[in-house]
Amino acid sequence: MENKQEKLLDLIIIGASAAGSAAAIYAARRNLNFTIVTKDVGGEVALSGEVGNWPGIVETTGIELAQNFHKHIQSYNVKIEEGFEITSIKQEKNHHIVTAKNFLGEEKTYFTKSVIIASGIHPRNLNLPGEKELRGRGVTYCTVCDGPLFKDKITATIGAGNAAIESALMMAGIAEKVYLITKFPNTKETLGGFPKAETILVNKIKKLENVEIIYNAETTEIIGKDNLQAFKYKDIETKEEKEIAVDGLMVHIGMIPNSDFVTCGTKNPIGEIEVDIKCKTTCLGVFAAGDVTNIPYKQIVIAAGQGVTAALSAIEYINKWEE
Ligand SMILES: Cc1cc2nc3c(=O)[nH]c(=O)nc-3n(C[C@H](O)[C@H](O)[C@H](O)COP(=O)(O)OP(=O)(O)OC[C@H]3O[C@@H](n4cnc5c(N)ncnc54)[C@H](O)[C@@H]3O)c2cc1C
């Protein structure tokens, strides 16, 4: 235990994107003894394409914003263990043992009084035949990353939320022709086929000449040998099966919380970590912030705000911490 005591940190922050960076800035300014352990710096923010809703900056990109988060953390000389994925957090009396692994299998263990989980979310798969085999061979879950590969080609985006429409909008400026596939009908009740998307984006996409929206469509198969060639869908109303030839297929059908390693603390049925208004989880000394939590509206500014709340709550907890 003496050895553990020597190494005992005040805080481990898991993730270095909007929530993790904001938490780190507050922790650094309070002079906490802490480390960020993260797979990468920037997370989903870096993949967010154009960002026009970060207060104070009229127009930026996700990459630029993520780079600025990184610069800001570095200005406080925060220790960042990048390339490490958390595999477990174990509670032992009133401290936590956090284990992480890098891509080479190297393991690290940290002893800490408190933890902030800011590990975000990742894209959901369609779970269709051909999908796994053609991933990276035409099938992508990140339009911002891979979209430029399909210049003057034909692409389809599957999904009905903001991310799908943003994907199709981006591709409309790159590809020759873009299909946008939604499972909803084009009615008033579904807000024109995109019930969860912002009206401003729906109106924008519907005006574009090289974008064809296919409503009532349930994708059933992805086809290709070495590379993607086509996908099949079923018309939910007519039950008719159709096939469309494409070079690129962008899948934007929702996200899954990065919370598999979380065993101490309550999660909701979709795996989001449940937190109270102070970003406390049900596990003593463990806080969570950003997209990985059950707080609605997954947005950069909300994740950053939650990161700050989690840091201030952790500071309050550490101040009262006793061996
Ligand atoms: C295409 C797209 C466009 C978007 N556009 C906008 C927009 O215009 N405006 C807006 O406000 N929001 C936008 N969003 C949403 C925004 O990206 C998220 O709300 C924001 O990134 C959430 O930040 P976060 O810190 O919670 O998580 P993330 O950004 O997902 O970061 C999670 C961090 O945790 C790390 N991590 C994950 N798992 C582990 C693990 N096991 N161990 C260690 N580290 C781990 C990751 O490496 C990363 O650093 C967009 C999202 C997408 C996908």
Ligand as a Chemical Component Dictionary entry (heavy atoms), coordinates in Angstrom:
data_LIG
# 
_chem_comp.id                   LIG 
_chem_comp.type                 NON-POLYMER 
_chem_comp.pdbx_formal_charge   0 
_chem_comp.three_letter_code    LIG 
# 
loop_
_chem_comp_atom.comp_id 
_chem_comp_atom.atom_id 
_chem_comp_atom.alt_atom_id 
_chem_comp_atom.type_symbol 
_chem_comp_atom.charge 
_chem_comp_atom.model_Cartn_x 
_chem_comp_atom.model_Cartn_y 
_chem_comp_atom.model_Cartn_z 
_chem_comp_atom.pdbx_ordinal 
LIG C1  C1  C 0 -20.282 13.786 -38.139 1  
LIG C2  C2  C 0 -20.466 14.535 -36.850 2  
LIG C3  C3  C 0 -20.683 15.905 -36.879 3  
LIG C4  C4  C 0 -20.890 16.610 -35.686 4  
LIG N1  N1  N 0 -21.072 17.964 -35.757 5  
LIG C5  C5  C 0 -21.216 18.681 -34.615 6  
LIG C6  C6  C 0 -21.344 20.115 -34.653 7  
LIG O1  O1  O 0 -21.321 20.726 -35.722 8  
LIG N2  N2  N 0 -21.497 20.762 -33.466 9  
LIG C7  C7  C 0 -21.531 20.128 -32.263 10 
LIG O2  O2  O 0 -21.664 20.771 -31.229 11 
LIG N3  N3  N 0 -21.396 18.768 -32.198 12 
LIG C8  C8  C 0 -21.232 18.033 -33.337 13 
LIG N4  N4  N 0 -21.088 16.668 -33.263 14 
LIG C9  C9  C 0 -21.114 16.011 -31.929 15 
LIG C10 C10 C 0 -19.778 16.158 -31.199 16 
LIG O3  O3  O 0 -18.756 15.619 -32.009 17 
LIG C11 C11 C 0 -19.831 15.441 -29.840 18 
LIG O4  O4  O 0 -20.911 15.930 -29.090 19 
LIG C12 C12 C 0 -18.541 15.647 -29.054 20 
LIG O5  O5  O 0 -17.447 15.141 -29.776 21 
LIG C13 C13 C 0 -18.610 14.954 -27.691 22 
LIG O6  O6  O 0 -17.403 15.110 -27.034 23 
LIG P1  P1  P 0 -16.914 14.069 -25.927 24 
LIG O7  O7  O 0 -15.694 14.674 -25.321 25 
LIG O8  O8  O 0 -18.022 13.680 -25.046 26 
LIG O9  O9  O 0 -16.550 12.716 -26.715 27 
LIG P2  P2  P 0 -15.646 12.415 -27.985 28 
LIG O10 O10 O 0 -15.430 13.602 -28.822 29 
LIG O11 O11 O 0 -16.242 11.220 -28.627 30 
LIG O12 O12 O 0 -14.238 11.996 -27.371 31 
LIG C14 C14 C 0 -14.061 10.832 -26.633 32 
LIG C15 C15 C 0 -12.616 10.707 -26.199 33 
LIG O13 O13 O 0 -12.467 9.524  -25.410 34 
LIG C16 C16 C 0 -11.415 8.696  -25.918 35 
LIG N5  N5  N 0 -11.775 7.293  -25.612 36 
LIG C17 C17 C 0 -12.847 6.582  -26.028 37 
LIG N6  N6  N 0 -12.860 5.350  -25.469 38 
LIG C18 C18 C 0 -11.758 5.278  -24.689 39 
LIG C19 C19 C 0 -11.192 4.280  -23.846 40 
LIG N7  N7  N 0 -11.763 3.083  -23.670 41 
LIG N8  N8  N 0 -10.044 4.553  -23.209 42 
LIG C20 C20 C 0 -9.426  5.763  -23.355 43 
LIG N9  N9  N 0 -9.917  6.757  -24.126 44 
LIG C21 C21 C 0 -11.067 6.520  -24.774 45 
LIG C22 C22 C 0 -11.353 9.051  -27.388 46 
LIG O14 O14 O 0 -10.096 8.736  -27.925 47 
LIG C23 C23 C 0 -11.624 10.569 -27.348 48 
LIG O15 O15 O 0 -10.462 11.289 -27.033 49 
LIG C24 C24 C 0 -20.871 15.931 -34.440 50 
LIG C25 C25 C 0 -20.633 14.548 -34.408 51 
LIG C26 C26 C 0 -20.426 13.849 -35.596 52 
LIG C27 C27 C 0 -20.179 12.367 -35.543 53 
# 
loop_
_chem_comp_bond.comp_id 
_chem_comp_bond.atom_id_1 
_chem_comp_bond.atom_id_2 
_chem_comp_bond.value_order 
_chem_comp_bond.pdbx_ordinal 
LIG C1  C2  SING 1  
LIG C2  C3  SING 2  
LIG C2  C26 DOUB 3  
LIG C3  C4  DOUB 4  
LIG C4  N1  SING 5  
LIG C4  C24 SING 6  
LIG N1  C5  DOUB 7  
LIG C5  C6  SING 8  
LIG C5  C8  SING 9  
LIG C6  O1  DOUB 10 
LIG C6  N2  SING 11 
LIG N2  C7  SING 12 
LIG C7  O2  DOUB 13 
LIG C7  N3  SING 14 
LIG N3  C8  DOUB 15 
LIG C8  N4  SING 16 
LIG N4  C9  SING 17 
LIG N4  C24 SING 18 
LIG C9  C10 SING 19 
LIG C10 O3  SING 20 
LIG C10 C11 SING 21 
LIG C11 O4  SING 22 
LIG C11 C12 SING 23 
LIG C12 O5  SING 24 
LIG C12 C13 SING 25 
LIG C13 O6  SING 26 
LIG O6  P1  SING 27 
LIG P1  O7  DOUB 28 
LIG P1  O8  SING 29 
LIG P1  O9  SING 30 
LIG O9  P2  SING 31 
LIG P2  O10 DOUB 32 
LIG P2  O11 SING 33 
LIG P2  O12 SING 34 
LIG O12 C14 SING 35 
LIG C14 C15 SING 36 
LIG C15 O13 SING 37 
LIG C15 C23 SING 38 
LIG O13 C16 SING 39 
LIG C16 N5  SING 40 
LIG C16 C22 SING 41 
LIG N5  C17 SING 42 
LIG N5  C21 SING 43 
LIG C17 N6  DOUB 44 
LIG N6  C18 SING 45 
LIG C18 C19 SING 46 
LIG C18 C21 DOUB 47 
LIG C19 N7  SING 48 
LIG C19 N8  DOUB 49 
LIG N8  C20 SING 50 
LIG C20 N9  DOUB 51 
LIG N9  C21 SING 52 
LIG C22 O14 SING 53 
LIG C22 C23 SING 54 
LIG C23 O15 SING 55 
LIG C24 C25 DOUB 56 
LIG C25 C26 SING 57 
LIG C26 C27 SING 58 
# 
